[in-house]
Amino acid sequence: MPPPGIPCPHNWDDLAAQVVACTACPLHLTRTQTVFGVGDREARWMFIGEAPGEQEDLQGEPFVGRAGQLLNEMIRAIGLKREEVYIANILKCRPPKNRDPAPEEAAACENYLKAQLALVRPDIIVAVGRIAAQNLLKTATPIGKLRGQVYAYQEIPLVVTFHPAYLLRSQTEKRRAWDDLKLALRTFR
Ligand code: URA
């Protein structure tokens, strides 16, 4: 991969090939495979999560475990199917034991996500969870303070919501996640 700051290829095949072969950070030593992204490459909605977990690392697709099932429900709640949005992560490789991404790992991976965004050109980004929100917005502000506003990431409106893995543990927050999705719906409808 080119070092941070050097653009990635602006076509899907070359970008995907670059990601598969990436050795830019030590996570390449422990991954089963890279997890590139999935969905409609012309989607209006792009959901960005944290990093592959165990199932994603094994299957090569983002959000396929239990949290993924709930993300699919969130997508259905806005009237869309999983195949109609684009889903990617801050990191393309699983951190061991699902630990938080290290800043240098996120930095090494950042251009891949930027290239995906430049290719999809969504109308709205949903930052799924604290790690995604903090990395995209370059802030350490807690997620509770980041929710409820519309930001811009590379001029694309961005809304922050809870991670579905968190929502699986906290049923009462699901209503607030729905508020986030409604805010996102209002930004471009
Ligand atoms: N959590 C994430 O943030 N991304 C995945 O792909 C799976 C779980």
Boltz pocket constraint, residues with backbone or C-beta under 6 A from the ligand:
constraints:
  - pocket:
      binder: B
      contacts: [[A, 49], [A, 50], [A, 51], [A, 52], [A, 53], [A, 56], [A, 61], [A, 62], [A, 63], [A, 64], [A, 67], [A, 68], [A, 88], [A, 89], [A, 128], [A, 129]]
      max_distance: 6.0
